[in-house]
Amino acid sequence: MTSQHFSSSASFLLLAVSLLSAAALFRLSSADIGTASHYRAPYLPTACYGNEAAQFPSSNLFAAAGEGVWDNGASCGRQYVVRCISAVAPRTCIPGQTIRVRVVDRALSSVTRPSRGGTTLVLSTSAFAAIANGSPGAINIEYQQ
């Protein structure tokens, strides 16, 4: 076997192992990537539960669903684990911080308009502040139901 043949075989093997490792990582991760904005009080009434004040978790970690997750209202009550992964401004994301939010509203019909339209989730002020520094219009998130 020539050294060139050995080098080609080793390169191919390294590439194959790398691809298999990447495929395994993607398969193990079931989180989605999206964007989040924020909105402020007043939060009532909501599209999910109207004027029911008990709909909000005591942690104040809740969200309005963007059209991508709204699912004709089926998202009402769903909980998502959310973490900030990037933003335009450096050091916006709080490293290692994840939150669990409960969907209580629809972004398109929320009483208060989101800081940026068209995002995957619109987080309450408390939820947004728990994973991001400052008040950027939107952040990139990883989220999982």
C-alpha positions in Angstrom: 0.0 0.0 0.0 1.4 3.4 -1.0 1.7 6.3 1.5 -0.6 8.3 -0.8 -3.3 5.5 -0.7 -2.9 5.3 3.1 -3.3 9.1 3.4 -6.5 9.0 1.2 -7.9 6.2 3.3 -7.2 8.0 6.5 -8.7 11.2 5.2 -11.8 9.4 4.1 -12.1 7.6 7.5 -11.7 10.9 9.3 -14.4 12.5 7.1 -16.8 9.6 7.7 -16.3 9.6 11.4 -16.9 13.4 11.5 -20.1 13.1 9.5 -21.4 10.3 11.6 -20.6 12.3 14.8 -22.4 15.3 13.4 -25.4 13.2 12.4 -25.6 11.7 15.9 -25.6 15.2 17.4 -28.4 16.4 15.2 -30.5 13.4 15.9 -30.0 13.7 19.7 -31.0 17.3 19.7 -34.7 17.9 19.2 -34.6 21.6 19.9 -35.7 24.1 17.3 -34.0 27.5 16.4 -36.1 30.6 16.2 -36.4 34.2 17.3 -37.9 35.9 20.4 -39.0 39.4 21.0 -40.7 40.8 24.1 -43.9 42.6 25.2 -45.0 44.6 28.2 -48.1 44.8 30.4 -51.0 45.1 30.1 -51.2 41.4 29.1 -55.0 40.9 29.5 -57.1 39.8 27.8 -55.2 37.0 26.1 -56.2 34.9 23.1 -55.9 31.7 25.2 -57.7 32.5 28.5 -59.3 35.9 28.1 -59.3 38.0 31.3 -58.4 35.0 33.7 -55.6 36.4 35.9 -54.7 32.9 37.1 -53.4 32.0 33.6 -50.0 33.6 34.4 -47.4 31.4 36.2 -46.2 32.9 39.5 -42.7 33.2 38.0 -44.1 35.6 35.3 -42.3 33.5 32.7 -44.9 33.3 29.9 -45.1 34.0 26.2 -47.3 34.8 23.2 -47.0 32.3 20.3 -45.8 33.5 16.9 -47.6 32.1 13.9 -45.1 29.3 13.6 -46.0 27.8 16.9 -49.6 29.1 17.3 -51.1 26.0 15.7 -54.7 27.4 15.6 -54.7 27.8 19.3 -53.4 24.4 20.2 -50.3 26.0 21.6 -52.3 27.5 24.5 -50.8 26.1 27.7 -47.8 24.5 26.1 -44.5 25.0 27.8 -41.2 25.6 26.1 -37.7 25.6 27.4 -36.0 28.6 25.9 -32.4 29.8 25.8 -30.8 32.8 24.1 -28.1 31.7 21.6 -27.2 35.0 19.9 -28.1 38.6 19.2 -26.8 41.5 17.2 -25.2 43.2 20.2 -22.3 41.2 21.8 -22.9 39.8 25.3 -26.7 40.1 25.1 -27.3 36.5 25.9 -26.9 35.4 29.5 -24.6 32.3 29.1 -26.1 29.0 30.3 -29.4 30.5 31.3 -32.6 28.6 30.2 -36.2 29.3 31.2 -39.5 27.5 30.9 -42.3 29.6 29.5 -46.0 28.9 29.2 -47.9 30.1 26.1 -50.9 32.2 27.2 -51.5 34.4 24.1 -51.2 34.8 20.3 -48.6 37.4 19.2 -50.7 38.7 16.4 -53.6 39.6 18.7 -51.8 40.5 22.0 -53.0 43.7 23.7 -49.4 45.1 23.7 -47.4 44.9 20.5 -44.2 42.9 20.4 -40.9 44.7 20.2 -40.4 43.1 16.8 -43.1 41.4 14.7 -42.8 37.9 13.1 -40.8 36.2 15.9 -41.3 32.6 17.0 -42.1 33.6 20.6 -42.9 36.9 22.2 -41.7 36.7 25.8 -43.0 38.6 28.8 -40.7 41.2 30.2 -39.6 38.9 33.0 -38.9 36.0 30.7 -36.9 38.1 28.3 -34.8 39.6 31.0 -34.1 36.2 32.4 -32.1 35.1 29.3 -31.0 38.4 27.7 -29.3 41.6 28.9 -30.7 44.9 27.8 -33.7 45.4 25.6 -32.8 44.4 22.0 -35.8 44.1 19.7 -35.2 40.4 19.2 -32.8 37.6 19.9 -32.1 34.2 18.4 -33.3 31.4 20.6 -33.2 27.6 20.9 -36.5 26.3 22.1 -38.0 22.9 22.9 -41.5 21.9 23.9 
